[in-house]
Amino acid sequence: MSSKLRTFVAVVTVFTAVALLATTLGWLSLRNAGHDVGFGALLAAQLLSWHLWTMATPLIARLGQRWRPHAETYTWIAPHLCAAIGLSIARTLIELLYLIPSEGLSITPATLWLGLRGNLPFGLLLDLTVYAVILAFGHVFAAADGRTGSSGDESPAPLDRIPVRDHGRTVFVDVETIDWVEAADYYACLHAAGARYLVRESLAKLEKQLAPRQFLRVHRSAIVNLRRVASLRPHGRGDAVATLADGTTVKVSRTNVASLRAAMGGPDALSSES
């Protein structure tokens, strides 16, 4: 069984168990309140509504890759919040379409509105929590995709040129001309031959497409062309700043300082400026 299929089976199992638990608790609560609701109808409603999350999980994982949560900017919050609210409303409506007829009522805009008003506040808090959990574990789906795509014996050849859109035309940027790559929200910004180009790719995905012997991730928001690095100086507590051949400075996180030195030929390969 492939990793992706195992992940899908696990998601289906989890949401089926949640639906069974929610059905049991809801049925007991309604019985105690004097409502004669059939267990089967309630179970069908819960299975449909919770397995909406099963269908949405791969989409949420992809949204997490597109709008990756991080503390430097908050532009990622709006798309995730809109998606979570939309899914919560859809899930609540699915339940109401089963529960309203079971109580002997007709499905009308008025009964749907009353049902939404009564069930959505708590349901929204629950669904926001579920969405956040799925988003946090989105890397599981990304890892499964990565393993599936790299199942061959040979890794794909690094890119020689990167196509980018520039003022309505497609420009092919030679990777040899790239000085460094900078993260820009869900884009990557190529700094090449004195020009800047935006690529609709995450920095992590672009890193996998560049030659590892020539390009190195030195910060969560930066990749440098090793052939352009001229010097390295300490900065702060364990961090460093790399100076490129054109004078540009790029932050190097403390966890990547040793890797940069090793990639350049050893601990003394770069001059350290005090």
Phi and psi in degrees as GROMACS dihedral restraints (atoms count N, CA, C in turn):
[ dihedral_restraints ]
;  ai    aj    ak    al  type     phi  dphi    fc
    3     4     5     6     1   -71.5    20    10
    4     5     6     7     1   162.1    20    10
    6     7     8     9     1   -62.5    20    10
    7     8     9    10     1   -38.7    20    10
    9    10    11    12     1   -66.2    20    10
   10    11    12    13     1   -40.7    20    10
   12    13    14    15     1   -67.4    20    10
   13    14    15    16     1   -40.2    20    10
   15    16    17    18     1   -61.4    20    10
   16    17    18    19     1   -39.9    20    10
   18    19    20    21     1   -64.5    20    10
   19    20    21    22     1   -42.1    20    10
   21    22    23    24     1   -63.6    20    10
   22    23    24    25     1   -43.8    20    10
   24    25    26    27     1   -62.1    20    10
   25    26    27    28     1   -40.0    20    10
   27    28    29    30     1   -63.7    20    10
   28    29    30    31     1   -41.8    20    10
   30    31    32    33     1   -64.1    20    10
   31    32    33    34     1   -44.8    20    10
   33    34    35    36     1   -60.8    20    10
   34    35    36    37     1   -42.9    20    10
   36    37    38    39     1   -63.0    20    10
   37    38    39    40     1   -44.4    20    10
   39    40    41    42     1   -62.6    20    10
   40    41    42    43     1   -48.1    20    10
   42    43    44    45     1   -72.9    20    10
   43    44    45    46     1   -27.7    20    10
   45    46    47    48     1   -66.2    20    10
   46    47    48    49     1   -43.7    20    10
   48    49    50    51     1   -63.1    20    10
   49    50    51    52     1   -40.9    20    10
   51    52    53    54     1   -63.3    20    10
   52    53    54    55     1   -41.6    20    10
   54    55    56    57     1   -63.1    20    10
   55    56    57    58     1   -41.3    20    10
   57    58    59    60     1   -64.2    20    10
   58    59    60    61     1   -42.7    20    10
   60    61    62    63     1   -65.2    20    10
   61    62    63    64     1   -45.1    20    10
   63    64    65    66     1   -63.5    20    10
   64    65    66    67     1   -37.4    20    10
   66    67    68    69     1   -64.3    20    10
   67    68    69    70     1   -46.8    20    10
   69    70    71    72     1   -61.5    20    10
   70    71    72    73     1   -48.1    20    10
   72    73    74    75     1   -65.4    20    10
   73    74    75    76     1   -42.1    20    10
   75    76    77    78     1   -66.1    20    10
   76    77    78    79     1   -40.2    20    10
   78    79    80    81     1   -65.2    20    10
   79    80    81    82     1   -43.1    20    10
   81    82    83    84     1   -64.1    20    10
   82    83    84    85     1   -40.8    20    10
   84    85    86    87     1   -64.6    20    10
   85    86    87    88     1   -43.0    20    10
   87    88    89    90     1   -67.5    20    10
   88    89    90    91     1   -37.9    20    10
   90    91    92    93     1   -63.6    20    10
   91    92    93    94     1   -42.3    20    10
   93    94    95    96     1   -66.1    20    10
   94    95    96    97     1   -28.6    20    10
   96    97    98    99     1   -84.7    20    10
   97    98    99   100     1    -0.2    20    10
   99   100   101   102     1    91.0    20    10
  100   101   102   103     1     9.4    20    10
  102   103   104   105     1   -91.0    20    10
  103   104   105   106     1   131.2    20    10
  105   106   107   108     1   -94.0    20    10
  106   107   108   109     1    82.5    20    10
  108   109   110   111     1  -109.4    20    10
  109   110   111   112     1   127.3    20    10
  111   112   113   114     1   -67.8    20    10
  112   113   114   115     1   140.0    20    10
  114   115   116   117     1   -63.2    20    10
  115   116   117   118     1   -38.3    20    10
  117   118   119   120     1   -64.1    20    10
  118   119   120   121     1   -43.5    20    10
  120   121   122   123     1   -64.9    20    10
  121   122   123   124     1   -40.5    20    10
  123   124   125   126     1   -67.0    20    10
  124   125   126   127     1   -39.2    20    10
  126   127   128   129     1   -64.3    20    10
  127   128   129   130     1   -42.4    20    10
  129   130   131   132     1   -60.9    20    10
  130   131   132   133     1   -42.4    20    10
  132   133   134   135     1   -64.0    20    10
  133   134   135   136     1   -42.8    20    10
  135   136   137   138     1   -68.2    20    10
  136   137   138   139     1   -39.7    20    10
  138   139   140   141     1   -63.6    20    10
  139   140   141   142     1   -43.8    20    10
  141   142   143   144     1   -64.1    20    10
  142   143   144   145     1   -45.6    20    10
  144   145   146   147     1   -68.5    20    10
  145   146   147   148     1   -42.1    20    10
  147   148   149   150     1   -74.5    20    10
  148   149   150   151     1   -31.2    20    10
  150   151   152   153     1   -78.5    20    10
  151   152   153   154     1    -5.0    20    10
  153   154   155   156     1   -61.2    20    10
  154   155   156   157     1   -36.9    20    10
  156   157   158   159     1   -66.6    20    10
  157   158   159   160     1   -35.1    20    10
  159   160   161   162     1   -59.6    20    10
  160   161   162   163     1   -45.3    20    10
  162   163   164   165     1   -69.1    20    10
  163   164   165   166     1   -30.9    20    10
  165   166   167   168     1   -84.6    20    10
  166   167   168   169     1   -16.6    20    10
  168   169   170   171     1   -58.0    20    10
  169   170   171   172     1   -47.6    20    10
  171   172   173   174     1   -61.2    20    10
  172   173   174   175     1   -36.1    20    10
  174   175   176   177     1   -65.3    20    10
  175   176   177   178     1   -41.9    20    10
  177   178   179   180     1   -63.7    20    10
  178   179   180   181     1   -40.1    20    10
  180   181   182   183     1   -61.9    20    10
  181   182   183   184     1   -39.9    20    10
  183   184   185   186     1   -69.7    20    10
  184   185   186   187     1   -38.8    20    10
  186   187   188   189     1   -61.8    20    10
  187   188   189   190     1   -34.9    20    10
  189   190   191   192     1   -65.5    20    10
  190   191   192   193     1   -31.9    20    10
  192   193   194   195     1   -75.5    20    10
  193   194   195   196     1   -34.7    20    10
  195   196   197   198     1   -74.5    20    10
  196   197   198   199     1   -47.1    20    10
  198   199   200   201     1  -117.7    20    10
  199   200   201   202     1    79.8    20    10
  201   202   203   204     1   -73.7    20    10
  202   203   204   205     1   125.6    20    10
  204   205   206   207     1   -64.0    20    10
  205   206   207   208     1   131.0    20    10
  207   208   209   210     1  -157.6    20    10
  208   209   210   211     1   160.9    20    10
  210   211   212   213     1   -82.6    20    10
  211   212   213   214     1   -11.4    20    10
  213   214   215   216     1   -75.4    20    10
  214   215   216   217     1   -26.3    20    10
  216   217   218   219     1  -147.5    20    10
  217   218   219   220     1   158.9    20    10
  219   220   221   222     1  -116.1    20    10
  220   221   222   223     1    16.5    20    10
  222   223   224   225     1   -67.4    20    10
  223   224   225   226     1   -18.3    20    10
  225   226   227   228     1   -77.1    20    10
  226   227   228   229     1   -17.1    20    10
  228   229   230   231     1   -68.1    20    10
  229   230   231   232     1   -44.9    20    10
  231   232   233   234     1   -57.9    20    10
  232   233   234   235     1   -50.8    20    10
  234   235   236   237     1   -63.4    20    10
  235   236   237   238     1   -36.7    20    10
  237   238   239   240     1   -70.1    20    10
  238   239   240   241     1   -38.8    20    10
  240   241   242   243     1   -65.6    20    10
  241   242   243   244     1   -42.9    20    10
  243   244   245   246     1   -62.6    20    10
  244   245   246   247     1   -42.9    20    10
  246   247   248   249     1   -63.9    20    10
  247   248   249   250     1   -42.4    20    10
  249   250   251   252     1   -65.8    20    10
  250   251   252   253     1   -42.4    20    10
  252   253   254   255     1   -65.3    20    10
  253   254   255   256     1   -42.8    20    10
  255   256   257   258     1   -61.2    20    10
  256   257   258   259     1   -43.6    20    10
  258   259   260   261     1   -66.4    20    10
  259   260   261   262     1   -36.8    20    10
  261   262   263   264     1   -65.4    20    10
  262   263   264   265     1   -42.8    20    10
  264   265   266   267     1   -64.0    20    10
  265   266   267   268     1   -43.7    20    10
  267   268   269   270     1   -62.0    20    10
  268   269   270   271     1   -42.5    20    10
  270   271   272   273     1   -65.2    20    10
  271   272   273   274     1   -41.0    20    10
  273   274   275   276     1   -65.7    20    10
  274   275   276   277     1   -40.7    20    10
  276   277   278   279     1   -63.5    20    10
  277   278   279   280     1   -39.4    20    10
  279   280   281   282     1   -60.2    20    10
  280   281   282   283     1   -44.3    20    10
  282   283   284   285     1   -63.0    20    10
  283   284   285   286     1   -42.6    20    10
  285   286   287   288     1   -65.9    20    10
  286   287   288   289     1   -34.8    20    10
  288   289   290   291     1   -63.6    20    10
  289   290   291   292     1   -23.7    20    10
  291   292   293   294     1   -92.4    20    10
  292   293   294   295     1   -39.2    20    10
  294   295   296   297     1   -77.9    20    10
  295   296   297   298     1   -36.7    20    10
  297   298   299   300     1   -61.0    20    10
  298   299   300   301     1   -49.6    20    10
  300   301   302   303     1   -63.2    20    10
  301   302   303   304     1   -32.2    20    10
  303   304   305   306     1   -66.3    20    10
  304   305   306   307     1   -19.2    20    10
  306   307   308   309     1   -96.3    20    10
  307   308   309   310     1    10.4    20    10
  309   310   311   312     1    79.1    20    10
  310   311   312   313     1    17.0    20    10
  312   313   314   315     1  -105.7    20    10
  313   314   315   316     1   158.9    20    10
  315   316   317   318     1   -90.5    20    10
  316   317   318   319     1   148.9    20    10
  318   319   320   321     1   -82.4    20    10
  319   320   321   322     1   108.4    20    10
  321   322   323   324     1  -132.3    20    10
  322   323   324   325     1   164.7    20    10
  324   325   326   327     1   -55.0    20    10
  325   326   327   328     1   -35.0    20    10
  327   328   329   330     1   -68.1    20    10
  328   329   330   331     1   -45.9    20    10
  330   331   332   333     1   -69.1    20    10
  331   332   333   334     1   -35.0    20    10
  333   334   335   336     1   -65.4    20    10
  334   335   336   337     1   -40.7    20    10
  336   337   338   339     1   -65.3    20    10
  337   338   339   340     1   -43.5    20    10
  339   340   341   342     1   -62.7    20    10
  340   341   342   343     1   -39.9    20    10
  342   343   344   345     1   -65.8    20    10
  343   344   345   346     1   -43.3    20    10
  345   346   347   348     1   -62.3    20    10
  346   347   348   349     1   -44.2    20    10
  348   349   350   351     1   -63.7    20    10
  349   350   351   352     1   -33.6    20    10
  351   352   353   354     1   -83.3    20    10
  352   353   354   355     1   -30.8    20    10
  354   355   356   357     1  -104.1    20    10
  355   356   357   358     1   -24.2    20    10
  357   358   359   360     1   -69.1    20    10
  358   359   360   361     1   -40.3    20    10
  360   361   362   363     1   -54.6    20    10
  361   362   363   364     1   -53.7    20    10
  363   364   365   366     1   -67.9    20    10
  364   365   366   367     1   -40.9    20    10
  366   367   368   369     1   -61.5    20    10
  367   368   369   370     1   -35.7    20    10
  369   370   371   372     1   -66.1    20    10
  370   371   372   373     1   -42.7    20    10
  372   373   374   375     1   -61.8    20    10
  373   374   375   376     1   -41.5    20    10
  375   376   377   378     1   -64.7    20    10
  376   377   378   379     1   -44.2    20    10
  378   379   380   381     1   -69.8    20    10
  379   380   381   382     1   -34.6    20    10
  381   382   383   384     1   -62.8    20    10
  382   383   384   385     1   -38.0    20    10
  384   385   386   387     1   -65.6    20    10
  385   386   387   388     1   -45.1    20    10
  387   388   389   390     1   -61.5    20    10
  388   389   390   391     1   -43.7    20    10
  390   391   392   393     1   -60.1    20    10
  391   392   393   394     1   -44.5    20    10
  393   394   395   396     1   -63.0    20    10
  394   395   396   397     1   -38.3    20    10
  396   397   398   399     1   -65.9    20    10
  397   398   399   400     1   -44.4    20    10
  399   400   401   402     1   -62.4    20    10
  400   401   402   403     1   -41.1    20    10
  402   403   404   405     1   -63.6    20    10
  403   404   405   406     1   -39.2    20    10
  405   406   407   408     1   -66.4    20    10
  406   407   408   409     1   -31.9    20    10
  408   409   410   411     1   -98.3    20    10
  409   410   411   412     1    15.0    20    10
  411   412   413   414     1   -61.3    20    10
  412   413   414   415     1   -24.4    20    10
  414   415   416   417     1   -64.9    20    10
  415   416   417   418     1   -20.2    20    10
  417   418   419   420     1   -63.6    20    10
  418   419   420   421     1   -43.3    20    10
  420   421   422   423     1   -71.4    20    10
  421   422   423   424     1   -37.5    20    10
  423   424   425   426     1   -64.2    20    10
  424   425   426   427     1   -39.9    20    10
  426   427   428   429     1   -66.7    20    10
  427   428   429   430     1   -38.7    20    10
  429   430   431   432     1   -64.0    20    10
  430   431   432   433     1   -42.0    20    10
  432   433   434   435     1   -61.7    20    10
  433   434   435   436     1   -41.1    20    10
  435   436   437   438     1   -65.6    20    10
  436   437   438   439     1   -40.3    20    10
  438   439   440   441     1   -68.5    20    10
  439   440   441   442     1   -36.2    20    10
  441   442   443   444     1   -67.4    20    10
  442   443   444   445     1   -40.4    20    10
  444   445   446   447     1   -74.3    20    10
  445   446   447   448     1   -19.0    20    10
  447   448   449   450     1  -115.5    20    10
  448   449   450   451     1    35.9    20    10
  450   451   452   453     1   -78.3    20    10
  451   452   453   454     1   -12.3    20    10
  453   454   455   456     1   -75.3    20    10
  454   455   456   457     1   170.9    20    10
  456   457   458   459     1   -75.3    20    10
  457   458   459   460     1   -28.3    20    10
  459   460   461   462     1  -111.0    20    10
  460   461   462   463     1   140.1    20    10
  462   463   464   465     1   -75.7    20    10
  463   464   465   466     1   149.9    20    10
  465   466   467   468     1   -62.6    20    10
  466   467   468   469     1   146.0    20    10
  468   469   470   471     1   -66.0    20    10
  469   470   471   472     1   139.8    20    10
  471   472   473   474     1   -60.7    20    10
  472   473   474   475     1   154.0    20    10
  474   475   476   477     1   -68.2    20    10
  475   476   477   478     1   143.0    20    10
  477   478   479   480     1   -95.7    20    10
  478   479   480   481     1   -34.2    20    10
  480   481   482   483     1  -137.8    20    10
  481   482   483   484     1   148.9    20    10
  483   484   485   486     1  -117.5    20    10
  484   485   486   487     1   119.7    20    10
  486   487   488   489     1   -77.8    20    10
  487   488   489   490     1   131.6    20    10
  489   490   491   492     1  -134.8    20    10
  490   491   492   493     1   151.1    20    10
  492   493   494   495     1   -88.3    20    10
  493   494   495   496     1   129.6    20    10
  495   496   497   498     1  -141.5    20    10
  496   497   498   499     1   105.8    20    10
  498   499   500   501     1    54.7    20    10
  499   500   501   502     1    47.9    20    10
  501   502   503   504     1    82.2    20    10
  502   503   504   505     1     1.7    20    10
  504   505   506   507     1  -127.6    20    10
  505   506   507   508     1   160.6    20    10
  507   508   509   510     1   -97.4    20    10
  508   509   510   511     1   124.4    20    10
  510   511   512   513     1  -112.1    20    10
  511   512   513   514     1   135.3    20    10
  513   514   515   516     1  -101.5    20    10
  514   515   516   517     1   109.7    20    10
  516   517   518   519     1   -89.9    20    10
  517   518   519   520     1   120.6    20    10
  519   520   521   522     1   -69.1    20    10
  520   521   522   523     1   126.8    20    10
  522   523   524   525     1   -63.0    20    10
  523   524   525   526     1   -24.2    20    10
  525   526   527   528     1   -65.0    20    10
  526   527   528   529     1   -23.0    20    10
  528   529   530   531     1   -89.4    20    10
  529   530   531   532     1    -6.4    20    10
  531   532   533   534     1   -76.2    20    10
  532   533   534   535     1   126.4    20    10
  534   535   536   537     1   -85.9    20    10
  535   536   537   538     1   -47.5    20    10
  537   538   539   540     1  -161.8    20    10
  538   539   540   541     1   165.3    20    10
  540   541   542   543     1  -124.6    20    10
  541   542   543   544     1   134.5    20    10
  543   544   545   546     1  -120.9    20    10
  544   545   546   547     1   138.5    20    10
  546   547   548   549     1   -74.0    20    10
  547   548   549   550     1   137.4    20    10
  549   550   551   552     1  -139.7    20    10
  550   551   552   553     1    86.6    20    10
  552   553   554   555     1    56.2    20    10
  553   554   555   556     1  -122.3    20    10
  555   556   557   558     1   -96.0    20    10
  556   557   558   559     1    15.5    20    10
  558   559   560   561     1  -108.0    20    10
  559   560   561   562     1   170.9    20    10
  561   562   563   564     1  -124.2    20    10
  562   563   564   565     1   137.1    20    10
  564   565   566   567     1  -106.3    20    10
  565   566   567   568     1   117.8    20    10
  567   568   569   570     1   -87.9    20    10
  568   569   570   571     1   127.1    20    10
  570   571   572   573     1  -103.2    20    10
  571   572   573   574     1   106.6    20    10
  573   574   575   576     1  -138.9    20    10
  574   575   576   577     1   124.3    20    10
  576   577   578   579     1    50.9    20    10
  577   578   579   580     1    41.8    20    10
  579   580   581   582     1    81.0    20    10
  580   581   582   583     1    -0.2    20    10
  582   583   584   585     1  -114.5    20    10
  583   584   585   586     1   162.6    20    10
  585   586   587   588     1  -121.7    20    10
  586   587   588   589     1   134.5    20    10
  588   589   590   591     1  -132.7    20    10
  589   590   591   592     1   133.2    20    10
  591   592   593   594     1   -92.5    20    10
  592   593   594   595     1   130.1    20    10
  594   595   596   597     1  -116.4    20    10
  595   596   597   598     1   132.0    20    10
  597   598   599   600     1   -80.4    20    10
  598   599   600   601     1    64.0    20    10
  600   601   602   603     1  -141.0    20    10
  601   602   603   604     1   148.4    20    10
  603   604   605   606     1   -73.9    20    10
  604   605   606   607     1   157.8    20    10
  606   607   608   609     1   -63.7    20    10
  607   608   609   610     1   -37.4    20    10
  609   610   611   612     1   -64.0    20    10
  610   611   612   613     1   -41.3    20    10
  612   613   614   615     1   -70.1    20    10
  613   614   615   616     1   -39.7    20    10
  615   616   617   618     1   -67.0    20    10
  616   617   618   619     1   -34.8    20    10
  618   619   620   621     1   -58.3    20    10
  619   620   621   622     1   -38.0    20    10
  621   622   623   624     1   -70.1    20    10
  622   623   624   625     1   -18.5    20    10
  624   625   626   627     1   -95.8    20    10
  625   626   627   628     1    -5.8    20    10
  627   628   629   630     1  -100.9    20    10
  628   629   630   631     1   151.5    20    10
  630   631   632   633     1   -63.2    20    10
  631   632   633   634     1   120.2    20    10
  633   634   635   636     1   -65.9    20    10
  634   635   636   637     1   -21.7    20    10
  636   637   638   639     1   -80.0    20    10
  637   638   639   640     1   -13.1    20    10
  639   640   641   642     1  -112.5    20    10
  640   641   642   643     1   -28.6    20    10
  642   643   644   645     1  -121.9    20    10
  643   644   645   646     1   139.8    20    10
  645   646   647   648     1  -136.9    20    10
  646   647   648   649     1   134.7    20    10
  648   649   650   651     1   -75.6    20    10
  649   650   651   652     1   115.7    20    10
  651   652   653   654     1  -109.0    20    10
  652   653   654   655     1    -9.1    20    10
  654   655   656   657     1  -157.7    20    10
  655   656   657   658     1   159.2    20    10
  657   658   659   660     1   -62.4    20    10
  658   659   660   661     1   -16.5    20    10
  660   661   662   663     1  -120.5    20    10
  661   662   663   664     1    17.7    20    10
  663   664   665   666     1  -153.7    20    10
  664   665   666   667     1   139.6    20    10
  666   667   668   669     1  -123.4    20    10
  667   668   669   670     1   137.4    20    10
  669   670   671   672     1  -116.8    20    10
  670   671   672   673     1   150.2    20    10
  672   673   674   675     1   -82.1    20    10
  673   674   675   676     1   115.3    20    10
  675   676   677   678     1   -59.0    20    10
  676   677   678   679     1   -27.3    20    10
  678   679   680   681     1   -73.6    20    10
  679   680   681   682     1   -12.1    20    10
  681   682   683   684     1   -99.6    20    10
  682   683   684   685     1    -9.9    20    10
  684   685   686   687     1   -75.6    20    10
  685   686   687   688     1   124.1    20    10
  687   688   689   690     1  -103.3    20    10
  688   689   690   691     1   -37.8    20    10
  690   691   692   693     1  -157.2    20    10
  691   692   693   694     1   169.0    20    10
  693   694   695   696     1  -141.2    20    10
  694   695   696   697     1   135.0    20    10
  696   697   698   699     1  -133.8    20    10
  697   698   699   700     1   148.9    20    10
  699   700   701   702     1   -64.0    20    10
  700   701   702   703     1   150.2    20    10
  702   703   704   705     1  -153.2    20    10
  703   704   705   706     1   111.4    20    10
  705   706   707   708     1    75.9    20    10
  706   707   708   709     1  -155.6    20    10
  708   709   710   711     1   -90.8    20    10
  709   710   711   712     1    85.3    20    10
  711   712   713   714     1    93.0    20    10
  712   713   714   715     1   -18.2    20    10
  714   715   716   717     1   -77.4    20    10
  715   716   717   718     1   176.3    20    10
  717   718   719   720     1  -150.9    20    10
  718   719   720   721     1   169.5    20    10
  720   721   722   723     1  -128.3    20    10
  721   722   723   724     1   124.7    20    10
  723   724   725   726     1   -93.9    20    10
  724   725   726   727     1   133.9    20    10
  726   727   728   729     1  -103.7    20    10
  727   728   729   730     1   125.0    20    10
  729   730   731   732     1   -86.5    20    10
  730   731   732   733     1   173.1    20    10
  732   733   734   735     1   -61.4    20    10
  733   734   735   736     1   -29.2    20    10
  735   736   737   738     1   -90.9    20    10
  736   737   738   739     1     6.0    20    10
  738   739   740   741     1    95.1    20    10
  739   740   741   742     1    -6.8    20    10
  741   742   743   744     1   -66.5    20    10
  742   743   744   745     1   139.5    20    10
  744   745   746   747     1  -108.2    20    10
  745   746   747   748     1   138.7    20    10
  747   748   749   750     1  -130.3    20    10
  748   749   750   751     1   132.2    20    10
  750   751   752   753     1   -68.7    20    10
  751   752   753   754     1   139.6    20    10
  753   754   755   756     1  -121.7    20    10
  754   755   756   757     1   119.8    20    10
  756   757   758   759     1   -70.9    20    10
  757   758   759   760     1   154.9    20    10
  759   760   761   762     1   -59.2    20    10
  760   761   762   763     1   -30.2    20    10
  762   763   764   765     1   -74.2    20    10
  763   764   765   766     1   -12.2    20    10
  765   766   767   768     1  -112.9    20    10
  766   767   768   769     1    -1.8    20    10
  768   769   770   771     1   -62.4    20    10
  769   770   771   772     1   -48.1    20    10
  771   772   773   774     1   -64.1    20    10
  772   773   774   775     1   -38.4    20    10
  774   775   776   777     1   -63.8    20    10
  775   776   777   778     1   -40.2    20    10
  777   778   779   780     1   -64.9    20    10
  778   779   780   781     1   -44.5    20    10
  780   781   782   783     1   -62.5    20    10
  781   782   783   784     1   -42.3    20    10
  783   784   785   786     1   -65.0    20    10
  784   785   786   787     1   -40.2    20    10
  786   787   788   789     1   -66.8    20    10
  787   788   789   790     1   -26.4    20    10
  789   790   791   792     1   -88.1    20    10
  790   791   792   793     1    -2.2    20    10
  792   793   794   795     1   123.6    20    10
  793   794   795   796     1     0.5    20    10
  795   796   797   798     1   138.0    20    10
  796   797   798   799     1   174.0    20    10
  798   799   800   801     1   -62.9    20    10
  799   800   801   802     1   -21.9    20    10
  801   802   803   804     1  -108.3    20    10
  802   803   804   805     1    15.9    20    10
  804   805   806   807     1   -71.4    20    10
  805   806   807   808     1   -30.1    20    10
  807   808   809   810     1  -110.1    20    10
  808   809   810   811     1   140.9    20    10
  810   811   812   813     1   -74.0    20    10
  811   812   813   814     1   137.3    20    10
  813   814   815   816     1  -103.1    20    10
  814   815   816   817     1   123.5    20    10
  816   817   818   819     1   -94.6    20    10
  817   818   819   820     1   132.5    20    10
